[in-house]
Amino acid sequence: MKSEADESKLRKRMDDLHKNIDIMKGDKFRITNINLDYIKKELLTPILMEKHTKFSSFDMMIKSSEFKIENELEFKDASNSTKWNEYIIKSTEFKNWNEMLRIAVLERATRKLMSKKV
């Protein structure tokens, strides 16, 4: 049986998560300066990719694109382009790259919160 203190901690975590989700829902929210390795390993997981795209991994999505992305600089150049957003619209359920990242961040936060013990 959980103590009242444990339940209070869990409620506070859930409230904090909901506040952050509300902030992230807005179109003005922008995600910048996330490195490619983190995006691949922590955000655009195979589960997320299979759920929301035609691809089994982010690497497969890149390989299927017209973009040559072999390093961080090439990725930043590509992901800041209009063609990248067009590719995201065509290849995923998202309306743009920022929305794809925003959903990935929310899903990661939910996974981490649910895996934490109170």
Backbone as CSV, one residue per row, in Angstrom:
resi,resn,N_x,N_y,N_z,CA_x,CA_y,CA_z,C_x,C_y,C_z
1,MET,0.842,-1.195,0.000,0.000,0.000,0.000,0.880,1.249,0.000
2,LYS,0.585,2.153,-0.872,1.379,3.371,-0.983,1.003,4.351,0.119
3,SER,2.010,5.040,0.609,1.747,6.049,1.629,1.200,7.314,0.968
4,GLU,0.645,8.181,1.775,0.124,9.453,1.264,1.249,10.299,0.670
5,ALA,2.442,10.216,1.245,3.591,10.977,0.730,3.949,10.496,-0.673
6,ASP,3.940,9.169,-0.885,4.230,8.621,-2.210,3.186,9.064,-3.225
7,GLU,1.935,9.007,-2.837,0.860,9.431,-3.738,0.963,10.916,-4.040
8,SER,1.349,11.695,-3.066,1.515,13.135,-3.264,2.650,13.419,-4.249
9,LYS,3.762,12.683,-4.128,4.889,12.848,-5.053,4.467,12.505,-6.481
10,LEU,3.728,11.419,-6.622,3.278,11.001,-7.947,2.330,12.039,-8.535
11,ARG,1.403,12.559,-7.725,0.490,13.597,-8.194,1.250,14.842,-8.650
12,LYS,2.280,15.220,-7.880,3.081,16.393,-8.252,3.793,16.144,-9.575
13,ARG,4.371,14.968,-9.771,5.041,14.650,-11.037,4.067,14.714,-12.204
14,MET,2.883,14.168,-12.005,1.875,14.179,-13.066,1.434,15.605,-13.367
15,ASP,1.243,16.418,-12.339,0.874,17.826,-12.551,1.961,18.568,-13.329
16,ASP,3.224,18.339,-12.957,4.342,18.977,-13.659,4.382,18.539,-15.116
17,LEU,4.171,17.259,-15.364,4.161,16.742,-16.732,3.050,17.395,-17.546
18,HIS,1.862,17.500,-16.960,0.738,18.116,-17.677,1.011,19.585,-17.988
19,LYS,1.645,20.298,-17.073,2.000,21.699,-17.337,2.963,21.782,-18.511
20,ASN,3.968,20.905,-18.515,4.941,20.907,-19.611,4.297,20.519,-20.928
21,ILE,3.370,19.587,-20.893,2.666,19.187,-22.107,1.862,20.358,-22.651
22,ASP,1.178,21.084,-21.784,0.406,22.245,-22.230,1.291,23.277,-22.909
23,ILE,2.482,23.517,-22.347,3.415,24.462,-22.951,3.846,23.964,-24.323
24,MET,4.103,22.672,-24.440,4.628,22.104,-25.677,3.577,21.964,-26.771
25,LYS,2.308,22.069,-26.423,1.253,21.934,-27.427,1.182,23.122,-28.369
26,GLY,1.614,24.270,-27.915,1.494,25.479,-28.716,2.375,25.477,-29.945
27,ASP,1.890,26.087,-31.015,2.659,26.167,-32.259,3.906,27.026,-32.107
28,LYS,3.937,27.899,-31.113,5.094,28.777,-30.939,6.256,28.054,-30.267
29,PHE,5.993,26.890,-29.672,7.058,26.125,-29.030,7.989,25.576,-30.098
30,ARG,9.288,25.799,-29.956,10.261,25.323,-30.929,11.362,24.543,-30.221
31,ILE,11.755,23.470,-30.822,12.834,22.661,-30.284,14.077,22.947,-31.116
32,THR,15.136,23.368,-30.462,16.365,23.682,-31.184,17.556,23.055,-30.471
33,ASN,18.620,22.922,-31.188,19.896,22.470,-30.635,19.846,21.099,-29.961
34,ILE,19.132,20.181,-30.547,19.153,18.800,-30.068,20.078,18.046,-31.005
35,ASN,21.046,17.332,-30.450,21.997,16.689,-31.350,21.425,15.415,-31.971
36,LEU,21.981,15.053,-33.084,21.488,13.947,-33.896,21.512,12.622,-33.139
37,ASP,22.562,12.365,-32.408,22.672,11.118,-31.658,21.536,10.994,-30.638
38,TYR,21.244,12.085,-29.932,20.156,12.089,-28.949,18.809,11.860,-29.642
39,ILE,18.613,12.496,-30.770,17.365,12.320,-31.516,17.182,10.860,-31.886
40,LYS,18.241,10.236,-32.387,18.159,8.833,-32.809,17.929,7.879,-31.639
41,LYS,18.677,8.081,-30.546,18.638,7.123,-29.433,17.488,7.347,-28.456
42,GLU,17.163,8.597,-28.203,16.198,8.893,-27.143,14.817,9.325,-27.623
43,LEU,14.752,9.966,-28.770,13.477,10.540,-29.199,12.791,9.726,-30.288
44,LEU,13.455,9.560,-31.397,12.816,8.886,-32.531,13.149,7.398,-32.495
45,THR,12.594,6.767,-31.494,12.819,5.337,-31.255,12.107,4.511,-32.328
46,PRO,12.521,3.268,-32.497,11.810,2.412,-33.453,10.305,2.326,-33.171
47,ILE,9.922,2.319,-31.914,8.486,2.255,-31.569,7.759,3.490,-32.095
48,LEU,8.318,4.668,-31.850,7.695,5.900,-32.340,7.673,5.926,-33.863
49,MET,8.771,5.533,-34.475,8.851,5.563,-35.941,7.827,4.623,-36.571
50,GLU,7.701,3.423,-36.036,6.730,2.473,-36.587,5.298,2.948,-36.374
51,LYS,5.071,3.622,-35.271,3.726,4.110,-34.930,3.291,5.294,-35.801
52,HIS,4.212,6.181,-36.142,3.852,7.447,-36.783,4.408,7.659,-38.199
53,THR,5.208,6.709,-38.692,5.821,6.897,-40.009,5.743,5.607,-40.820
54,LYS,6.285,5.655,-42.027,6.365,4.471,-42.888,7.647,3.687,-42.629
55,PHE,8.435,4.086,-41.651,9.770,3.530,-41.460,9.908,2.825,-40.116
56,SER,10.853,1.893,-40.074,11.108,1.164,-38.832,12.157,1.862,-37.958
57,SER,12.849,2.842,-38.514,13.844,3.589,-37.740,14.085,4.952,-38.385
58,PHE,14.668,5.847,-37.605,15.008,7.168,-38.133,16.093,7.044,-39.201
59,ASP,17.034,6.139,-38.993,18.070,5.915,-40.007,17.459,5.482,-41.336
60,MET,16.455,4.628,-41.289,15.788,4.188,-42.519,15.072,5.367,-43.184
61,MET,14.502,6.228,-42.384,13.837,7.404,-42.939,14.845,8.298,-43.658
62,ILE,15.999,8.496,-43.053,17.038,9.309,-43.679,17.521,8.658,-44.965
63,LYS,17.778,7.351,-44.922,18.273,6.637,-46.108,17.282,6.690,-47.261
64,SER,15.996,6.741,-46.943,14.961,6.784,-47.976,14.740,8.183,-48.530
65,SER,15.386,9.151,-47.930,15.202,10.538,-48.363,16.236,10.902,-49.424
66,GLU,16.091,12.112,-49.951,17.069,12.628,-50.914,18.238,13.315,-50.215
67,PHE,18.196,13.337,-48.884,19.211,14.056,-48.120,20.417,13.170,-47.824
68,LYS,21.581,13.767,-47.942,22.825,13.099,-47.564,23.153,13.588,-46.150
69,ILE,22.896,12.724,-45.181,23.119,13.112,-43.790,24.066,12.098,-43.160
70,GLU,25.303,12.527,-42.995,26.307,11.644,-42.404,26.934,12.239,-41.148
71,ASN,26.575,13.476,-40.845,27.128,14.105,-39.643,26.163,15.164,-39.125
72,GLU,26.523,15.733,-38.002,25.674,16.717,-37.323,25.394,17.947,-38.192
73,LEU,26.404,18.452,-38.851,26.247,19.657,-39.678,25.291,19.399,-40.845
74,GLU,25.457,18.285,-41.517,24.557,17.943,-42.625,23.128,17.767,-42.130
75,PHE,22.989,17.187,-40.932,21.655,17.024,-40.362,21.022,18.376,-40.054
76,LYS,21.774,19.276,-39.427,21.226,20.605,-39.102,20.825,21.357,-40.361
77,ASP,21.646,21.277,-41.397,21.310,21.936,-42.661,20.019,21.356,-43.257
78,ALA,19.937,20.040,-43.278,18.756,19.392,-43.851,17.508,19.694,-43.044
79,SER,17.587,19.549,-41.732,16.393,19.703,-40.892,15.890,21.139,-40.816
80,ASN,16.708,22.088,-41.229,16.272,23.492,-41.265,15.724,23.901,-42.626
81,SER,15.634,22.957,-43.533,15.197,23.298,-44.882,13.699,23.050,-45.089
82,THR,13.155,23.754,-46.050,11.754,23.565,-46.428,11.542,22.164,-46.982
83,LYS,12.514,21.663,-47.727,12.398,20.319,-48.305,12.297,19.252,-47.216
84,TRP,13.000,19.459,-46.103,12.917,18.506,-44.989,11.489,18.465,-44.439
85,ASN,10.896,19.627,-44.228,9.514,19.663,-43.732,8.558,19.021,-44.737
86,GLU,8.782,19.239,-46.003,7.951,18.594,-47.024,8.091,17.073,-46.948
87,TYR,9.313,16.608,-46.725,9.561,15.176,-46.594,8.864,14.621,-45.347
88,ILE,8.897,15.363,-44.249,8.231,14.933,-43.009,6.728,14.817,-43.249
89,ILE,6.137,15.800,-43.905,4.698,15.779,-44.202,4.351,14.563,-45.056
90,LYS,5.169,14.291,-46.050,4.915,13.185,-46.981,5.125,11.808,-46.329
91,SER,6.065,11.718,-45.403,6.504,10.420,-44.891,6.008,10.067,-43.496
92,THR,5.321,11.003,-42.855,4.904,10.776,-41.470,3.473,11.276,-41.266
93,GLU,3.003,11.140,-40.040,1.689,11.667,-39.659,1.764,13.114,-39.176
94,PHE,2.943,13.713,-39.217,3.151,15.031,-38.626,3.035,16.149,-39.649
95,LYS,2.691,17.349,-39.146,2.541,18.494,-40.047,3.863,19.205,-40.308
96,ASN,4.901,18.889,-39.523,6.238,19.433,-39.752,7.234,18.750,-38.821
97,TRP,8.511,19.080,-39.003,9.589,18.481,-38.224,9.463,18.835,-36.747
98,ASN,9.124,20.069,-36.446,9.012,20.488,-35.056,7.920,19.701,-34.330
99,GLU,6.808,19.470,-34.997,5.745,18.674,-34.370,6.227,17.237,-34.121
100,MET,6.968,16.688,-35.047,7.497,15.329,-34.873,8.402,15.263,-33.637
101,LEU,9.288,16.233,-33.502,10.158,16.270,-32.326,9.370,16.510,-31.045
102,ARG,8.400,17.395,-31.104,7.597,17.706,-29.919,6.888,16.454,-29.413
103,ILE,6.281,15.688,-30.306,5.599,14.451,-29.913,6.607,13.452,-29.363
104,ALA,7.777,13.375,-29.982,8.818,12.458,-29.506,9.266,12.826,-28.089
105,VAL,9.414,14.119,-27.816,9.792,14.575,-26.477,8.705,14.213,-25.471
106,LEU,7.452,14.430,-25.831,6.348,14.090,-24.929,6.297,12.591,-24.652
107,GLU,6.477,11.784,-25.677,6.455,10.329,-25.489,7.632,9.875,-24.630
108,ARG,8.796,10.486,-24.833,9.950,10.139,-24.003,9.703,10.525,-22.550
109,ALA,9.163,11.707,-22.318,8.874,12.154,-20.952,7.886,11.207,-20.279
110,THR,6.891,10.776,-21.013,5.906,9.841,-20.463,6.565,8.514,-20.120
111,ARG,7.420,8.006,-21.023,8.133,6.744,-20.750,8.969,6.862,-19.493
112,LYS,9.720,7.959,-19.374,10.601,8.148,-18.226,9.801,8.286,-16.944
113,LEU,8.706,9.009,-17.005,7.881,9.202,-15.819,7.284,7.879,-15.376
114,MET,6.782,7.098,-16.319,6.157,5.821,-15.983,7.175,4.786,-15.498
115,SER,8.423,4.926,-15.909,9.426,3.951,-15.491,10.034,4.298,-14.126
116,LYS,9.843,5.543,-13.671,10.378,5.952,-12.377,9.526,5.392,-11.253
117,LYS,10.185,4.939,-10.240,9.462,4.469,-9.049,9.285,5.644,-8.116
118,VAL,8.143,5.671,-7.470,7.848,6.754,-6.540,8.606,6.542,-5.263
